[in-house]
Amino acid sequence: MMVAMPLAILGAIFTAYFMTQRMREIVKPTIEVMAALPTVVLGFLAGLWLAPLVENNLAGVLMSLLMLPLAMVVASYIWHLMPRGLVERVGLGWEAALLMPIVVVVIWGFFQLGHPLEAAFFGGDLPHWLSNTAGISFEQRNSLVVGIAMGFAVTPTIFSIAEDAIFSVPKSLTSGSLALGATPWQTMMGVVLLTASPGIFSAVMIGLGRAVGETMIVLMATGNTPVMEMNLFEGLRTLAANVAVEMPESEVGGSHYRVLFLSALVLLLFTFVMNTLAELIRQRLRKKYSSL
């Protein structure tokens, strides 16, 4: 959710409110197609391609996750300083098209910078340094890998619902706000987001339910180890994955069999409680902002 929520919600805000209609007709269907990708394919890619990539470029991956938002802010500020004539040539709503190659170049740059940093400060191998010097166990298939993979899987779901909620805000509200002197950003923060907040909250909770119940990506990308610690660089096993893996091996009616059913009951109760609370909060938000 830490990966998916910022990408999905901020992407939905820009797509629904700031992006030009022509570009929106390309971006929104493309992201919605991503939601149709089978989870076993995503798990396969995460386990056999993403995990080795993260292990071999750990410093670059960590720098990309931490510094990419700052790099985008810096790029936006530089764009703000550009000559007015150049900015007007691009047109409103097309800024994201210019930002995409910048994101690719920045990530490539961090990956290239990662290896010299590992050689200078971590003996040339950051995973080995973490395991042998820092005392932090590192496994190739770990929580960081599954977080990135699950974030990729959950993002289209949250984006699609949140974007529809923001785009469905009546144009009369935004036009009235702009007519009263508010800027487009003030209108977005003070009118559009408040009106669309029930739909955005529903999108987040549906994405959370998707993440909690996911099995195949977790099985294939985390090493499926039942021994877990609070370590980002170690594997894990979720309740759903544990039931899927151990149920065929359990004796019907035995203690192992009953514990697995107890795990399924805990998972069911968790999702039921979370969805109930989400619905109560959504109804409260809808009632609060329905008068706008």
C-alpha positions as CSV (number, residue, x, y, z in Angstrom):
1,M,0.0,0.0,0.0
2,M,2.9,2.4,0.6
3,V,3.9,1.8,-3.0
4,A,0.5,1.8,-4.5
5,M,-1.4,4.5,-2.7
6,P,0.8,7.5,-3.7
7,L,1.2,6.4,-7.3
8,A,-2.5,5.5,-7.7
9,I,-4.1,8.5,-5.9
10,L,-1.8,11.2,-7.2
11,G,-2.0,9.7,-10.7
12,A,-5.8,9.6,-10.5
13,I,-5.8,13.3,-9.4
14,F,-3.6,14.4,-12.3
15,T,-5.4,12.2,-14.9
16,A,-8.9,13.2,-13.9
17,Y,-8.4,16.9,-13.3
18,F,-5.2,18.2,-14.9
19,M,-4.5,15.9,-17.8
20,T,-5.7,16.8,-21.3
21,Q,-8.6,14.7,-22.6
22,R,-6.7,13.2,-25.5
23,M,-3.9,11.9,-23.2
24,R,-6.4,10.7,-20.6
25,E,-8.0,8.5,-23.3
26,I,-4.7,6.7,-23.7
27,V,-3.5,6.6,-20.1
28,K,-6.6,5.4,-18.3
29,P,-7.3,2.3,-20.6
30,T,-3.7,1.4,-20.5
31,I,-3.6,1.3,-16.7
32,E,-6.9,-0.5,-16.5
33,V,-5.5,-3.2,-18.8
34,M,-2.7,-3.7,-16.2
35,A,-5.3,-4.8,-13.7
36,A,-6.2,-7.7,-16.0
37,L,-2.7,-9.2,-15.8
38,P,-2.9,-12.6,-14.1
39,T,-1.2,-12.6,-10.7
40,V,0.7,-15.7,-11.5
41,V,2.4,-13.8,-14.3
42,L,3.3,-11.0,-12.0
43,G,4.6,-13.4,-9.4
44,F,6.7,-15.2,-12.0
45,L,8.2,-11.9,-13.1
46,A,8.8,-10.8,-9.5
47,G,10.5,-14.0,-8.5
48,L,12.6,-14.7,-11.6
49,W,13.3,-11.2,-12.9
50,L,12.7,-8.5,-10.2
51,A,14.3,-10.3,-7.3
52,P,17.7,-10.8,-9.0
53,L,17.5,-7.3,-10.3
54,V,17.0,-5.9,-6.8
55,E,19.8,-8.1,-5.4
56,N,22.3,-7.0,-8.1
57,N,21.3,-3.3,-7.9
58,L,20.2,-2.9,-4.3
59,A,21.8,0.5,-3.7
60,G,20.3,1.8,-7.0
61,V,16.8,0.5,-6.1
62,L,16.9,2.0,-2.6
63,M,18.1,5.4,-4.0
64,S,15.4,5.3,-6.7
65,L,12.6,4.6,-4.1
66,L,13.8,7.3,-1.8
67,M,15.1,10.0,-4.1
68,L,12.8,9.7,-7.2
69,P,10.0,11.9,-5.6
70,L,12.6,14.6,-4.9
71,A,14.0,14.3,-8.4
72,M,10.5,14.8,-9.8
73,V,10.0,17.9,-7.6
74,V,13.3,19.4,-8.8
75,A,12.4,18.7,-12.4
76,S,9.0,20.4,-11.9
77,Y,10.7,23.4,-10.4
78,I,13.2,23.6,-13.3
79,W,10.2,23.4,-15.7
80,H,8.6,26.3,-13.8
81,L,11.7,28.4,-14.5
82,M,11.7,27.7,-18.2
83,P,10.8,30.6,-20.6
84,R,7.1,31.3,-20.9
85,G,7.0,30.7,-24.6
86,L,8.5,27.2,-24.3
87,V,6.0,26.3,-21.6
88,E,3.0,27.5,-23.6
89,R,4.2,25.4,-26.6
90,V,3.7,22.2,-24.6
91,G,0.2,23.0,-23.5
92,L,-1.7,22.3,-20.3
93,G,-2.1,18.7,-19.4
94,W,0.8,17.4,-21.4
95,E,3.4,17.8,-18.6
96,A,3.3,14.1,-17.7
97,A,4.5,13.2,-21.2
98,L,7.6,15.2,-20.6
99,L,8.1,13.8,-17.1
100,M,8.2,10.2,-18.2
101,P,11.6,10.3,-19.9
102,I,12.9,12.2,-16.9
103,V,11.8,9.4,-14.6
104,V,13.4,6.8,-16.8
105,V,16.7,8.7,-17.0
106,V,16.8,9.4,-13.2
107,I,16.2,5.7,-12.4
108,W,18.9,4.7,-14.9
109,G,21.2,7.2,-13.3
110,F,20.6,5.9,-9.8
111,F,21.3,2.4,-11.0
112,Q,24.5,3.5,-12.5
113,L,25.5,5.4,-9.4
114,G,24.7,2.5,-7.1
115,H,27.6,0.3,-8.1
116,P,30.3,2.9,-7.4
117,L,28.7,3.7,-4.1
118,E,28.6,0.0,-3.2
119,A,32.3,-0.3,-4.1
120,A,33.2,2.8,-2.1
121,F,31.3,2.2,1.1
122,F,30.1,-1.4,1.2
123,G,32.9,-3.4,-0.2
124,G,31.3,-3.7,-3.6
125,D,28.4,-5.9,-2.4
126,L,25.7,-4.2,-0.3
127,P,23.7,-7.4,0.3
128,H,26.8,-9.2,1.5
129,W,27.7,-6.2,3.7
130,L,24.2,-6.2,5.3
131,S,24.4,-9.9,6.1
132,N,28.0,-10.0,7.4
133,T,28.8,-6.6,8.7
134,A,25.5,-4.9,9.7
135,G,24.0,-8.2,10.9
136,I,20.8,-7.7,8.8
137,S,19.9,-10.9,7.0
138,F,19.4,-10.5,3.3
139,E,17.5,-13.0,1.1
140,Q,17.0,-12.6,-2.7
141,R,13.2,-13.0,-2.4
142,N,12.2,-10.6,0.3
143,S,9.6,-8.2,1.5
144,L,11.0,-5.3,-0.6
145,V,10.5,-7.4,-3.8
146,V,7.0,-8.4,-2.9
147,G,6.1,-4.8,-1.9
148,I,7.1,-3.5,-5.3
149,A,5.3,-6.4,-7.1
150,M,2.2,-6.1,-5.0
151,G,2.2,-2.3,-5.4
152,F,2.3,-2.8,-9.2
153,A,-0.7,-5.2,-8.9
154,V,-2.8,-3.1,-6.6
155,T,-2.1,0.3,-8.2
156,P,-4.5,-0.2,-11.3
157,T,-7.4,-1.1,-9.0
158,I,-7.0,2.0,-6.7
159,F,-6.3,4.3,-9.7
160,S,-9.3,3.2,-11.7
161,I,-11.8,3.7,-8.9
162,A,-10.3,6.9,-7.6
163,E,-10.0,8.4,-11.0
164,D,-13.7,7.7,-11.7
165,A,-14.6,9.3,-8.4
166,I,-12.6,12.5,-9.1
167,F,-13.8,12.7,-12.7
168,S,-17.4,12.4,-11.6
169,V,-17.3,15.5,-9.5
170,P,-19.9,17.9,-11.1
171,K,-18.3,20.5,-13.3
172,S,-20.5,23.1,-11.8
173,L,-18.6,22.8,-8.5
174,T,-15.2,23.3,-10.1
175,S,-16.5,26.1,-12.4
176,G,-18.0,27.9,-9.4
177,S,-14.8,27.7,-7.4
178,L,-12.7,29.0,-10.3
179,A,-15.2,31.8,-10.9
180,L,-14.9,32.9,-7.3
181,G,-11.1,33.3,-7.8
182,A,-9.7,30.0,-6.6
183,T,-6.7,28.6,-8.5
184,P,-7.0,25.1,-10.1
185,W,-4.9,23.7,-7.3
186,Q,-7.0,25.3,-4.6
187,T,-10.1,24.0,-6.3
188,M,-8.7,20.5,-6.4
189,M,-7.7,20.5,-2.7
190,G,-10.8,22.4,-1.3
191,V,-13.6,21.2,-3.6
192,V,-12.8,18.2,-5.8
193,L,-10.9,16.0,-3.3
194,L,-13.5,16.6,-0.5
195,T,-16.4,15.7,-2.9
196,A,-14.6,12.6,-4.2
197,S,-13.3,11.5,-0.8
198,P,-15.9,8.7,-0.3
199,G,-14.9,7.2,-3.7
200,I,-11.1,7.6,-3.0
201,F,-11.5,6.0,0.4
202,S,-13.4,3.1,-1.2
203,A,-10.6,2.7,-3.8
204,V,-8.0,2.5,-1.0
205,M,-10.0,-0.1,0.9
206,I,-10.6,-2.3,-2.1
207,G,-6.9,-2.1,-2.9
208,L,-6.1,-3.1,0.7
209,G,-8.5,-6.1,0.4
210,R,-6.8,-7.1,-2.8
211,A,-3.4,-7.0,-1.1
212,V,-4.5,-8.9,2.0
213,G,-6.1,-11.7,0.0
214,E,-3.3,-12.1,-2.7
215,T,-1.7,-15.5,-2.8
216,M,0.3,-16.2,-6.0
217,I,2.5,-13.1,-6.0
218,V,3.4,-13.6,-2.3
219,L,4.1,-17.3,-2.8
220,M,6.4,-16.7,-5.8
221,A,8.1,-13.5,-4.7
222,T,8.8,-13.9,-1.0
223,G,10.6,-17.2,-0.7
224,N,7.6,-18.6,1.1
225,T,9.5,-18.9,4.4
226,P,7.4,-19.4,7.6
227,V,10.3,-17.9,9.7
228,M,9.7,-14.2,9.8
229,E,11.2,-11.2,11.4
230,M,10.7,-7.4,11.2
231,N,13.3,-7.2,8.4
232,L,12.6,-5.7,5.0
233,F,15.2,-7.9,3.3
234,E,13.8,-11.2,4.5
235,G,11.0,-13.4,3.1
236,L,7.6,-13.9,4.7
237,R,4.5,-16.0,4.4
238,T,1.0,-14.5,4.6
239,L,-2.1,-16.1,6.1
240,A,-3.6,-16.7,2.6
241,A,-0.4,-18.2,1.3
242,N,0.0,-20.4,4.3
243,V,-3.5,-21.9,3.9
244,A,-2.8,-22.4,0.2
245,V,0.5,-24.2,0.7
246,E,-0.2,-26.3,3.8
247,M,-3.8,-27.4,3.3
248,P,-3.0,-30.2,0.8
249,E,-0.5,-31.7,3.3
250,S,-2.7,-31.5,6.4
251,E,-4.6,-34.5,7.7
252,V,-8.4,-34.0,7.6
253,G,-9.7,-33.5,11.1
254,G,-6.2,-33.2,12.6
255,S,-4.8,-30.3,14.6
256,H,-2.9,-28.9,11.6
257,Y,-6.1,-29.0,9.6
258,R,-8.0,-27.1,12.3
259,V,-5.3,-24.5,12.7
260,L,-5.4,-23.8,9.0
261,F,-9.2,-23.3,9.2
262,L,-8.5,-21.0,12.2
263,S,-6.1,-19.0,10.0
264,A,-8.8,-18.7,7.3
265,L,-11.3,-17.6,9.9
266,V,-8.9,-14.9,11.2
267,L,-8.4,-13.7,7.6
268,L,-12.1,-13.6,7.0
269,L,-12.8,-11.7,10.3
270,F,-10.0,-9.2,9.5
271,T,-11.4,-8.4,6.1
272,F,-15.0,-8.3,7.4
273,V,-14.1,-5.8,10.2
274,M,-11.9,-3.6,7.8
275,N,-14.7,-3.5,5.2
276,T,-17.3,-2.7,7.7
277,L,-15.3,0.2,9.2
278,A,-14.5,1.3,5.7
279,E,-18.2,1.4,4.7
280,L,-19.1,3.3,7.9
281,I,-16.4,5.9,7.2
282,R,-17.4,6.2,3.6
283,Q,-21.0,6.8,4.5
284,R,-20.0,9.4,6.9
285,L,-17.8,11.2,4.4
286,R,-20.6,11.0,1.8
287,K,-23.1,12.5,4.3
288,K,-20.6,15.2,5.3
289,Y,-19.7,16.4,1.8
290,S,-23.0,15.7,0.0
291,S,-24.1,19.3,0.5
292,L,-21.2,20.7,-1.6
